[in-house]
């Protein structure tokens, strides 16, 4: 629902986290493996939108 109470709004959702320091190579590899396994290629779930 938009700020004007309309129910036709479309938006993007971004998820992230705040960290301190640097991650280990093992952690980087595990995160990358999860991304590949989830097939998150950056393509829109709504082609043509």
Secondary structure in CASP SS format (residue, H / E / C, confidence):
PFRMAT SS
TARGET T0000
AUTHOR 0000-0000-0000
METHOD secondary structure of the structure
MODEL  1
X C 1.00
X C 1.00
X C 1.00
X C 1.00
X C 1.00
X C 1.00
X C 1.00
X C 1.00
X C 1.00
X C 1.00
X C 1.00
X C 1.00
X C 1.00
X C 1.00
X C 1.00
X C 1.00
X C 1.00
X C 1.00
X C 1.00
X C 1.00
X C 1.00
X C 1.00
X C 1.00
X C 1.00
X H 1.00
X H 1.00
X H 1.00
X H 1.00
X H 1.00
X H 1.00
X H 1.00
X H 1.00
X H 1.00
X H 1.00
X H 1.00
X H 1.00
X H 1.00
X H 1.00
X C 1.00
X C 1.00
X C 1.00
X C 1.00
X C 1.00
X C 1.00
X C 1.00
X C 1.00
X C 1.00
X C 1.00
X C 1.00
END
